[in-house]
Amino acid sequence: MPATEVAQAAGAVTGSIFSDKNTLVAATMALGSAVPAFSIGWIASKAMEAIGRNPEAGAKIQTSLVLSVAFAEAIAIYALVVSLIIKFV
């Protein structure tokens, strides 16, 4: 019996891009850092636009901005935790 048939009979995934844990960790970290980075930039852009339209509301907008950026950054931290779990479990 050839080695590939033995591996398939044993349930091993062969030829898949996600068969290596390091590739899956890299994909998780790539998406987990790119999406929050884009979100933080978009949030800041919209906050600056709102402050430009209504400067008197700057304090309220800034409070919401900081809170929103913190939540977006938490998503990146969750991605780091998930990638570490994938790597070491």
ZIURGI-V784529 format. One record per helix or strand of 3 or more residues. SS is the DSSP state (helix for helix, strand for strand). FROM is the first residue (numbers start at 1). TO is the last residue. If there is no record, write none. Layout:
ss = {SS & SS}
from = {FROM & FROM}
to = {TO & TO}
This chain:
ss = {helix & helix & helix}
from = {3 & 21 & 55}
to = {9 & 53 & 88}
